[in-house]
Amino acid sequence: MLSLLFSCKDGANKSVEVNQMEKVMAIHDEVMPKMGKLGKLVAELKPKVDSTEMGLQYGDAMKDLQDSHESMMSWMQNFGKRFDHDEIMNGKKLTAQKAEWLNEEEESVKALREQINSSIKKAELLLEKAN
């Protein structure tokens, strides 16, 4: 009976980890397609950057987009160092350390999503204002 209780507990913990991993990957999958949009907006802003007040705003927006892109690349690289394919894609049970890392990664990817969406919105508003 006791072993059944522990096996159920382990199964529940694994299920929580799987759900959390899926959530982290869903956020990644939501923002990854926006990488092309970041590049497109940088290309639109680049020729508008100059030393005028408006030109400096374009430069700031362009830097925000570039920083967002770099943050995404760094997040993916670091995530890939922490978790293997089976943990990410197949629900392989995580060690206690990796379960803690997954909590950190969930917070990081949420902040990353906010950074990306915010930089896109800022650039789009600036470009709309110019037209």
Protein Blocks (a to p, Z undefined) as FASTA:
>chain_A
ZZmmmmmmmmmmmmmmmmmmmmmmmmmmmmmmmmmmmmmmmmmmmmmgcfbfklmmmmmm
mmmmmmmmmmmmmmmmmmmmmpcfklmmnopacdfklmmmmmmmmmmmmmmmmmmmmmmm
mmmmmmmmmZZ
